[in-house]
Amino acid sequence: MTSRLALALITVTALSACGANSSFRLYPLSGPIAEQNPSTAIPISITEDSETSGQIWFKLPKPNKTKCSGTWSSVQPRVKTHERGLSLKLKDLGGSYKNSTEDVGGVNTGEVYAVCKDGTRLQGTFIMGSGTQSGTGTVTDTLGNSYKLLF
């Protein structure tokens, strides 16, 4: 029974990871790729190394048609609280000490950077809502292309 539950959890995790991967896309706005085919959507595969960073990989379309890989990173503001106090309770006689960390709501910023097999470099910034997995940004490359990043 336990192995079935573990298998089910692994399957659900893998399926949700696949779903997340297909929602990251680059849309060419200007440059050679946009001139070649303005309706091109470049899917980006991602992994999460932590809640705020991970790896990306994708393939640029013609005329370059090259594989690229890189990193994404997001800044997630947090508030740290440290408490010290004197306690007169028998259970905690002498004092107490407490640390806590809490995420701050709002809009988080992030960056994406990738290098392609042919030496092309892509760099961009994005914003995303706290507690969400959606965002928007802009990316440019060293070949004169400009992209809209949506996820």
Number of C-alpha atoms within 10 A of each C-alpha: 5 7 8 9 10 11 11 12 12 12 12 12 12 12 12 11 15 14 11 16 17 14 15 20 20 21 20 25 19 15 16 17 23 16 12 13 12 14 12 15 17 18 17 20 19 23 16 14 12 8 10 13 18 16 17 20 17 19 17 17 15 11 9 14 12 15 15 21 19 18 19 22 20 18 15 19 14 11 9 9 10 9 9 10 10 11 13 11 9 7 7 10 10 11 11 12 10 9 9 9 10 10 12 13 12 11 15 19 18 18 18 22 20 20 18 19 12 11 11 16 17 21 18 19 18 21 18 21 15 16 13 9 10 13 17 16 19 20 21 20 17 12 13 10 17 23 23 18 22 17 17
